[in-house]
Amino acid sequence: MQHGQRLGDGERSGGGLNEKEPAETHPRKADVDDSRQAVEHDVEAKAAAAVVAWRRDRDSTESGRAAAQSALARLVNDAKSGVNLMPASLEAARARVTTGEWAQALRDVFGEYRAPTGVSGSVGVAIADVGGDLSQVRERVRATGEELGTRLRLLVGKPGLDGHSNGAEQVAVRARDAGFEVIYQGIRLTPEQIVAAAVAEDVHCVGLSILSGSHMELVPRVMDGLRAAGAGDLPVIVGGIIPESDAEALRQLGVAAVFTPKDFGLTQIMGGIVDVIRASRGLNGQT
């Protein structure tokens, strides 16, 4: 993680990554609107409707419904007994059991695995050069916290099925190094879980990391949840692979700042977060 941070800050040469200028436009500087393949926003609803239709057709006959129930019962029993699950899984597939039903049956037996993501053991930047960028941001974080009477708290959330946690964790580690108290609960959280954590921890800013392309669906749900919880004035920032047209739409919805791959300077992002918090609290001027 230190290597990636030093590359992003330009402290270490990475050849074509951060030093040499290629003949073609670097992906970090490209116009994402022109280089992406957009997923239709109703694809989730269509997929859910297809699953509902599949199960309705399967269960339309007594024999079809009984075969699915029997296959799921065998799957659960085999999972509890520790035998090879492949025969039971094949029977479930032949009985038209859906992937969701199959997975839920196994969750009920084994529970759900949560990958060991987090920042508590991550090594960041312990020492900041006096007068350097990180040192200046640390002072701004400290001074702003002093004005507010409490240490600045930042929640870093990864909603949805996006499992790419490295970027969010680098942001969380740099925020910790800059003096923030960081709340990070791992990947694949629901918007409701993020809202609950933001309210419970009384954070000053919510940062969402979304690399799955579902920002136009998930971010509004988080913001609606915050408003419903009486925390509508809490600033929300978003980072991810977000086209400028979507970034503008998010800003119109009330998102305080949008960071894309072009904004790869972690310390500069921390300064931007301080700006967002100060603006949301009516603190005039720079610290």
C-alpha positions in Angstrom: 0.0 0.0 0.0 2.9 2.4 0.7 4.3 1.7 -2.8 0.9 2.8 -4.3 0.7 5.9 -2.2 4.2 7.0 -3.2 3.4 6.5 -6.8 0.2 8.5 -6.5 2.0 11.3 -4.7 4.8 11.3 -7.3 7.4 10.5 -4.5 8.5 7.4 -6.4 9.1 7.0 -10.1 6.8 4.5 -11.8 7.9 5.0 -15.4 4.8 5.2 -17.5 2.6 5.2 -14.5 3.5 8.7 -13.2 6.5 10.0 -15.0 6.8 9.4 -18.7 4.1 11.1 -20.9 2.7 8.7 -23.4 1.8 9.6 -27.0 -1.8 8.7 -26.3 -4.0 10.2 -23.6 -3.5 8.5 -20.3 -6.6 6.8 -19.0 -6.5 9.0 -15.9 -6.8 12.1 -18.1 -9.3 10.6 -20.6 -12.8 11.8 -21.0 -14.7 8.9 -19.4 -17.9 9.9 -21.2 -16.3 9.0 -24.5 -14.5 5.8 -23.3 -17.1 3.9 -21.3 -19.8 1.4 -22.0 -22.8 2.4 -20.0 -25.1 -0.2 -18.4 -28.8 0.5 -18.7 -30.1 1.8 -15.4 -33.1 -0.6 -15.5 -30.9 -3.7 -15.9 -31.3 -4.7 -12.3 -35.1 -4.4 -12.5 -35.2 -6.5 -15.7 -33.0 -9.2 -14.1 -35.1 -9.3 -11.0 -38.3 -9.6 -13.1 -36.7 -12.4 -15.1 -35.9 -14.4 -11.9 -39.5 -13.9 -10.6 -40.9 -15.1 -13.9 -38.6 -18.1 -13.9 -39.7 -19.1 -10.4 -43.3 -18.5 -11.2 -43.1 -20.8 -14.2 -41.2 -23.5 -12.2 -43.7 -23.4 -9.3 -46.8 -23.4 -11.6 -47.0 -27.2 -11.3 -47.0 -29.2 -8.2 -44.2 -31.4 -9.5 -42.0 -28.5 -10.3 -42.4 -26.9 -7.0 -41.9 -30.2 -5.1 -38.7 -30.9 -7.1 -37.2 -27.5 -6.2 -38.1 -27.9 -2.5 -36.7 -31.4 -2.4 -33.4 -30.3 -4.0 -33.0 -27.4 -1.6 -33.7 -29.7 1.4 -31.0 -32.2 0.2 -28.6 -29.3 -0.3 -29.1 -28.1 3.3 -28.8 -31.6 4.7 -25.6 -32.4 2.7 -24.1 -29.1 3.7 -24.7 -29.9 7.4 -23.3 -33.4 7.0 -20.1 -32.3 5.3 -20.4 -34.4 2.2 -19.5 -33.3 -1.3 -22.0 -30.7 -2.4 -21.7 -31.1 -6.1 -24.3 -33.9 -6.5 -26.9 -31.9 -4.5 -26.0 -28.7 -6.5 -26.5 -30.6 -9.8 -29.9 -31.8 -8.6 -30.8 -28.3 -7.6 -29.8 -27.0 -11.1 -31.9 -29.7 -12.8 -34.8 -28.8 -10.5 -34.5 -25.1 -11.8 -33.4 -23.8 -8.4 -32.1 -20.3 -8.8 -28.6 -19.2 -7.9 -30.0 -17.0 -5.2 -32.0 -19.8 -3.6 -28.9 -22.1 -3.8 -26.6 -19.5 -2.2 -29.1 -18.6 0.5 -29.5 -22.2 1.5 -25.7 -22.5 2.0 -25.6 -19.1 3.9 -28.2 -20.5 6.3 -25.8 -23.4 7.1 -22.4 -21.8 6.8 -23.0 -18.1 7.3 -21.6 -15.4 5.1 -17.9 -14.8 4.6 -16.6 -11.3 5.0 -13.2 -10.6 3.5 -10.7 -9.2 6.0 -10.6 -5.7 4.6 -9.7 -2.7 6.7 -7.2 -0.1 7.6 -6.3 -0.9 11.2 -3.1 -2.8 10.4 -2.2 -0.8 7.3 1.0 1.3 7.3 0.6 4.8 6.0 2.8 7.9 6.2 3.8 8.3 9.8 6.1 11.3 9.3 5.2 14.4 7.3 7.8 16.9 6.2 7.4 20.1 8.0 5.8 22.6 5.7 5.0 19.8 3.2 1.5 19.1 1.7 0.6 16.4 4.3 1.8 18.5 7.2 -0.3 21.4 6.0 -3.4 19.3 5.6 -2.8 17.8 9.1 -2.8 21.3 10.5 -6.0 22.2 8.7 -7.7 19.0 10.0 -6.5 19.8 13.6 -7.5 23.5 13.4 -11.0 22.7 11.9 -11.6 20.1 14.6 -10.6 22.6 17.2 -13.1 25.1 15.8 -15.8 22.5 15.9 -14.8 21.2 19.3 -14.2 17.6 18.3 -11.8 15.6 16.1 -13.0 15.4 12.5 -14.6 12.1 11.7 -14.8 10.6 8.1 -16.9 7.6 7.1 -15.5 5.7 4.1 -18.2 3.5 2.7 -18.3 1.0 -0.2 -22.0 0.3 -1.1 -23.2 -2.4 -3.4 -21.5 -5.4 -4.8 -18.2 -3.7 -5.7 -15.4 -5.7 -4.1 -12.5 -3.5 -5.2 -11.4 -2.1 -1.8 -7.8 -1.0 -2.4 -8.7 2.5 -3.5 -11.1 3.1 -0.6 -8.6 1.7 1.8 -5.8 3.9 0.5 -8.1 6.9 1.0 -9.0 5.8 4.5 -5.3 5.3 5.4 -4.3 8.7 4.1 -7.3 10.3 6.0 -6.1 8.6 9.2 -2.5 9.9 8.5 -4.0 13.4 7.9 -5.5 13.4 11.4 -9.1 12.3 10.7 -10.9 9.7 12.8 -11.8 7.1 10.1 -14.8 4.8 10.2 -14.5 2.0 7.6 -16.5 -1.1 7.8 -15.4 -3.0 4.7 -17.0 -3.8 1.4 -20.5 -4.7 0.1 -22.5 -2.6 2.5 -26.1 -1.6 1.8 -27.0 2.1 1.7 -29.0 1.5 4.9 -25.9 0.2 6.7 -23.9 3.2 5.6 -26.6 5.6 6.8 -26.9 3.9 10.1 -23.1 4.0 10.7 -22.9 7.7 9.7 -25.6 8.6 12.2 -24.3 6.4 15.0 -20.8 7.7 14.6 -21.8 11.3 14.2 -19.4 11.8 11.4 -18.6 15.1 9.7 -18.5 13.7 6.1 -19.5 10.5 4.3 -17.2 9.4 1.5 -18.5 6.7 -0.9 -16.2 4.7 -3.2 -18.0 3.1 -6.1 -16.1 1.4 -9.0 -19.0 -0.8 -10.2 -20.7 1.9 -12.3 -23.8 1.9 -10.0 -23.2 5.4 -8.6 -26.4 6.8 -10.1 -28.4 4.1 -8.2 -26.6 3.9 -4.9 -25.6 7.5 -4.1 -29.2 8.8 -4.2 -30.3 6.0 -1.9 -27.6 6.9 0.6 -28.6 10.6 0.4 -32.3 9.8 0.7 -31.5 7.7 3.7 -29.5 10.4 5.4 -32.4 12.9 4.9 -34.9 10.4 6.3 -32.6 9.9 9.4 -32.5 13.7 9.9 -28.9 14.0 8.7 -29.6 15.6 5.3 -27.1 18.4 6.0 -24.2 15.9 6.3 -21.9 16.3 3.2 -21.5 13.4 0.9 -18.5 13.0 -1.4 -18.1 10.3 -4.1 -15.1 8.7 -5.7 -15.0 6.2 -8.6 -14.9 5.8 -12.3 -17.6 8.4 -12.9 -18.2 10.2 -16.3 -18.4 14.0 -16.1 -22.1 13.9 -17.1 -22.9 11.6 -14.2 -20.6 13.7 -11.9 -22.6 16.8 -12.8 -25.9 14.9 -12.1 -24.6 13.8 -8.7 -23.6 17.4 -7.9 -27.1 18.5 -8.9 -28.5 15.9 -6.4 -26.4 17.6 -3.6 -23.2 15.6 -3.6 -20.5 18.0 -2.3 -17.6 16.7 -4.4 -16.8 14.0 -7.0 -13.4 12.5 -7.3 -12.4 10.4 -10.4 -9.2 8.6 -11.5 -7.9 12.0 -12.6 -7.8 13.0 -8.9 -5.1 10.6 -7.8 -3.3 12.8 -5.3 -4.4 11.4 -2.0 -3.2 14.4 0.1 -4.9 16.8 -2.2 -8.1 14.8 -1.8 -7.8 15.2 2.0 -7.5 18.9 1.6 -10.7 18.9 -0.5 -12.5 17.0 2.2 -11.5 19.6 4.8 -12.9 22.3 2.4 -16.2 20.3 2.1 -16.5 20.0 5.9 -15.8 23.6 6.5 -18.3 24.7 3.9 -21.0 22.4 5.4 -20.4 23.9 8.9 -20.4 27.5 7.7 -16.7 28.0 8.7 -15.5 31.0 6.6 -12.1 31.3 5.1 -9.1 28.9 4.9 -7.4 27.6 8.0 
